[in-house]
Amino acid sequence: MSPWRILGTALVAACMPLPAVSGVLPLSADPLIPAPPSVYRDASLSGGPGKDGIPSIDNPIFTSASAADGQLNPGDRVIGIYRNGEARAYPQAVLVWHEIVNDTVGGDNVAVTYCPLTGTALGFLRGDTELGVSGRLVNSNLIMYDRESDSLWPQVLGAAIDGPLEGRGLAEIRVVWTTWENWRQRYPETRVLSEDTGFLRNYERDPYGSYTPAGGYYAEDASPVFPVLNESDRYPPKREIFGFRTSAGAVAVDREHLADEEMLLHEHGGERFLIVHDPGLDTAWVFWAGDKEPPEYAEITFGAEGPEHPALAALEPVNGFEAMWFAWIAFYPESAVIDGLDQ
């Protein structure tokens, strides 16, 4: 059997089950792992700096939105989180040098993570421990480690491939990859991660390229630097897609197609999903739809919690995130793709 075949129930589960706590690190029950952990371990390699050579920010300092206006341009990318009534923004220009921020938002200890090589931003509950940068990569993606068990966690996979917690998954929380202008408009009272990090870094320079406009490493047709386990030429390597995964498998959504359609219903692996475009943040929100009928898109409003409508209140959300195409398909080669071309 190919290592890429989705394995049995021991290796697959819903994307956002209620977290179970092992020690102090919140864990999901069983993550979607398309191949045995040993496949990812064997494919991992050094990214250059050693363990903690890219230092996480463990004591973040924040400024007001008005103060951040002098630091950020409207089109600058930020990673946003809204939790329990509290909004925070983490500039990509800072995270590109640190990749992980261990923070407390809305009373919850969280880790906000960003991998510049795969264009992925994910959030995780971290309990009483912290996440750090291991110095290793797989599929060009950041491999994190937790400072409780020293297990190794590829960010996109969100599951441990080595260590005492091998095969377990981190409890994910939603973060939003958007622009400063979009985030500030939705969350005017947001706090913003300061450049006062305690580290000597030039936060005015991105070592990989530019997002405004996309250039250098971030250019759509630029090739990945490191080898990957699986490839597809369906899109340019760095095309940004929106992806989500559950026990039914992985799904990649073409962002332009979703924006044109505004809302999509998708059946995959016996499950039915509702995917809603958020024009204010230029992102997507995903729900298990079951047998419920979705509302009319024109009746949906968008607020601090995302899309709002009585019909959505009873639906369970599915976590998702933007990713470069090459990275998504490297981890999830059997991923369904929604772009209107195969329908």
C-alpha positions in Angstrom: 0.0 0.0 0.0 1.3 3.4 -0.9 2.3 5.5 2.2 0.1 8.3 0.8 -3.1 6.3 1.0 -5.2 7.6 3.8 -4.9 5.1 6.5 -7.6 3.7 8.8 -9.4 5.4 11.6 -6.3 5.3 13.8 -4.8 8.0 11.6 -7.8 10.1 10.6 -10.2 12.3 12.4 -12.1 15.6 12.3 -10.1 18.8 12.0 -11.4 20.5 15.1 -12.7 17.9 17.7 -13.0 19.0 21.3 -9.4 19.0 22.6 -8.3 16.4 25.1 -5.6 17.3 27.5 -2.5 15.2 27.9 -0.2 16.7 30.5 -0.4 20.5 29.9 -0.6 20.5 26.1 -4.2 20.4 24.7 -4.5 17.8 22.0 -7.0 16.8 19.4 -8.1 13.1 19.3 -6.7 11.8 16.0 -5.5 14.2 13.3 -5.6 13.5 9.6 -2.1 12.0 8.8 -2.1 10.8 5.2 1.2 8.8 5.6 2.9 7.1 8.6 4.9 9.5 10.7 8.1 7.8 9.7 7.5 9.1 6.1 7.7 12.7 7.3 10.6 12.0 9.7 12.6 10.4 6.9 11.9 13.3 4.6 12.7 16.0 7.1 15.9 18.0 6.8 17.7 21.0 8.3 16.4 24.4 7.3 19.8 26.0 8.2 19.5 27.5 11.7 19.5 24.9 14.5 16.9 24.4 17.3 15.7 27.9 18.4 18.1 29.4 15.9 14.9 31.2 14.7 13.7 32.4 18.1 10.1 32.4 19.0 8.6 35.4 20.7 7.6 34.3 24.2 7.0 37.7 25.9 5.2 39.7 23.2 4.6 43.4 23.5 1.7 45.1 21.8 0.8 48.6 20.6 -2.5 50.2 19.7 -3.9 50.2 16.2 -3.3 53.9 15.8 0.3 53.5 16.7 0.6 50.6 14.3 -0.6 52.8 11.5 2.8 54.4 11.5 4.5 51.0 11.2 2.2 49.2 8.7 1.0 50.1 5.2 -2.7 49.2 4.4 -1.7 46.3 2.2 0.8 44.7 4.6 0.0 41.2 5.5 -0.9 40.4 9.1 -2.1 37.3 11.0 -5.2 38.1 13.0 -6.8 36.3 15.9 -10.1 37.1 17.6 -10.8 35.1 20.8 -13.1 35.7 23.7 -13.7 39.3 22.7 -10.0 40.2 22.2 -8.4 41.0 18.8 -4.7 40.9 18.0 -2.7 41.3 14.8 0.8 39.9 14.2 2.6 41.6 11.3 4.1 39.2 8.7 7.1 41.5 8.7 7.8 40.5 12.3 6.7 36.8 12.1 9.0 36.2 9.1 11.9 36.5 11.5 10.4 34.5 14.4 7.7 32.1 13.0 6.1 31.5 16.4 4.5 33.8 19.0 3.6 32.3 22.4 0.8 34.5 23.6 -2.3 34.7 25.8 -5.4 36.0 24.1 -8.8 36.2 25.6 -7.6 34.3 28.6 -6.3 31.3 26.5 -2.7 30.4 26.1 -2.1 30.2 22.3 0.7 29.8 19.8 0.4 31.9 16.6 2.6 30.3 13.9 3.7 31.3 10.5 5.9 29.5 7.9 7.2 31.9 5.2 8.3 29.0 3.0 4.8 27.6 2.7 2.7 30.8 3.3 0.8 29.2 6.1 -0.5 30.8 9.3 -2.1 28.5 12.0 -3.0 28.9 15.6 -2.9 26.3 18.3 -3.8 26.1 22.0 -0.7 25.5 24.0 -1.8 25.0 27.6 1.0 25.7 30.0 3.8 25.0 27.6 5.3 26.8 24.6 6.0 25.9 21.0 9.4 26.6 19.5 11.2 26.3 16.1 13.0 23.0 15.7 15.2 24.1 12.8 13.9 21.3 10.6 11.5 21.3 7.7 9.4 18.8 5.8 7.7 19.7 2.5 9.4 23.1 3.1 7.2 23.5 6.1 8.2 24.6 9.6 8.6 21.7 12.1 7.7 23.0 15.5 8.5 21.3 18.9 6.7 21.7 22.2 8.7 22.5 25.3 6.8 19.9 27.4 7.5 16.7 25.6 10.0 17.8 22.8 7.7 16.1 20.2 8.1 17.4 16.6 5.1 18.9 14.8 5.0 20.0 11.2 2.9 23.1 11.2 0.6 22.2 8.2 0.0 18.7 9.5 -0.7 19.9 13.0 0.4 16.4 14.2 3.4 14.9 15.9 5.8 12.9 13.7 8.3 12.1 16.4 8.5 12.1 20.2 6.2 10.9 23.0 3.2 12.4 21.4 3.7 10.9 17.9 0.5 10.5 16.1 -1.4 12.9 18.2 -2.7 16.3 17.0 -2.6 19.8 18.4 -5.8 21.6 19.2 -6.2 24.2 16.4 -7.8 27.6 16.6 -8.7 29.9 13.8 -6.3 32.7 12.7 -6.8 34.9 9.7 -4.2 35.7 7.0 -5.3 39.1 5.6 -4.1 42.7 5.2 -3.7 45.3 7.8 -6.3 47.5 6.2 -8.9 44.7 6.2 -8.1 43.6 9.8 -8.2 47.1 11.2 -11.5 47.8 9.6 -13.1 44.7 11.1 -11.4 45.1 14.5 -10.7 48.8 15.1 -9.7 48.1 18.8 -7.1 45.4 17.8 -3.8 45.4 19.5 -0.7 44.9 17.3 2.5 43.0 17.9 5.3 45.5 18.4 8.7 45.4 16.8 10.1 45.7 20.3 10.8 41.9 20.5 14.0 41.9 22.4 15.9 40.6 19.3 18.1 42.5 16.9 16.3 42.1 13.6 15.7 44.4 10.6 11.9 44.2 10.5 11.9 46.5 7.5 13.4 43.8 5.3 11.9 40.5 4.3 14.7 38.0 3.6 12.4 36.1 1.2 10.9 38.7 -1.0 7.8 40.9 -1.0 4.0 40.4 -0.8 3.2 43.9 -2.0 3.5 43.2 -4.9 4.3 39.5 -4.7 7.9 39.0 -5.7 11.1 37.0 -4.9 10.3 33.7 -3.2 6.6 34.7 -2.9 6.1 35.0 -6.7 3.4 32.6 -7.9 5.7 30.8 -10.4 8.7 30.7 -8.1 10.0 27.2 -7.4 10.2 25.8 -3.8 13.7 25.7 -2.4 13.5 22.4 -0.7 12.3 19.0 -2.0 8.8 17.8 -1.3 7.1 14.5 -1.1 4.5 15.1 -3.7 4.0 17.5 -6.6 1.2 18.8 -8.9 1.3 21.3 -11.8 -2.4 22.0 -11.5 -1.6 25.5 -10.3 1.7 27.6 -10.1 3.7 26.4 -7.0 3.0 29.5 -4.9 -0.6 30.0 -5.9 -2.5 30.7 -2.6 -5.4 28.3 -2.0 -7.7 27.9 1.0 -7.5 24.4 2.5 -9.3 22.4 5.2 -9.2 18.8 6.3 -11.4 16.4 8.3 -11.8 12.7 8.7 -13.2 12.7 5.2 -9.9 13.9 3.8 -8.5 17.2 2.6 -10.0 19.9 0.4 -8.4 22.8 -1.4 -10.5 25.7 -2.5 -9.5 28.1 -5.3 -9.8 31.5 -3.7 -10.9 33.3 -6.9 -13.6 30.7 -7.6 -15.0 31.1 -4.1 -15.0 34.9 -4.4 -16.9 34.6 -7.6 -19.4 32.1 -6.3 -19.6 33.7 -2.8 -20.8 30.5 -1.2 -20.3 26.8 -2.0 -21.7 23.5 -0.9 -19.4 20.6 -1.2 -19.9 16.9 -0.6 -16.8 14.8 0.1 -16.3 11.5 1.7 -19.9 11.3 2.8 -19.8 14.7 4.5 -21.4 18.0 3.4 -19.6 21.3 3.9 -20.6 24.9 3.5 -17.8 27.3 2.5 -18.5 31.0 2.8 -16.4 33.8 1.3 -15.7 36.7 3.6 -15.1 39.7 1.4 -14.1 42.0 4.3 -11.1 39.8 5.2 -10.8 38.1 1.9 -10.8 34.7 3.5 -13.1 31.7 3.8 -15.1 30.1 6.6 -16.1 26.4 6.6 -18.9 24.6 8.4 -20.2 21.0 8.5 -23.5 21.5 6.8 -25.0 18.1 7.4 -28.6 18.0 6.1 -29.2 21.7 6.9 -30.1 24.1 4.2 -27.8 27.1 4.0 -29.0 30.7 4.2 -29.0 33.0 1.2 -25.6 34.6 0.9 -27.1 38.1 0.7 -28.6 37.5 4.2 -25.2 36.8 5.8 -23.5 39.5 7.7 -19.8 39.5 8.8 -18.8 40.5 12.3 -16.1 39.8 14.9 -16.9 36.1 14.9 -17.0 35.8 11.1 -20.2 35.1 9.1 -23.4 35.6 11.1 -26.8 34.2 10.4 -29.3 32.2 12.5 -28.9 29.3 10.2 -25.2 29.2 10.8 -25.4 29.3 14.5 -26.1 25.6 14.8 -23.3 24.5 12.4 -20.0 23.3 13.6 -17.0 25.2 12.2 -14.1 23.5 10.4 -10.7 25.1 10.7 -9.0 26.2 7.5 -6.1 28.3 6.3 -4.4 29.8 3.3 -1.4 27.9 1.9 0.8 27.8 -1.1 -0.4 25.2 -3.5 2.8 23.2 -3.7 2.8 22.8 0.1 -0.8 21.8 0.4 -0.5 19.1 -2.2 2.8 17.9 -0.8 1.1 17.1 2.5 -2.3 16.1 1.0 -1.8 14.6 -2.5 -5.3 13.0 -2.5 -6.9 16.4 -1.7 -10.1 17.3 -3.5 -9.9 20.6 -5.4 -12.8 23.0 -5.8 -12.3 25.4 -8.6 -15.3 24.8 -10.9 -13.1 23.0 -13.5 -14.1 19.4 -12.7 -17.8 20.1 -12.0 
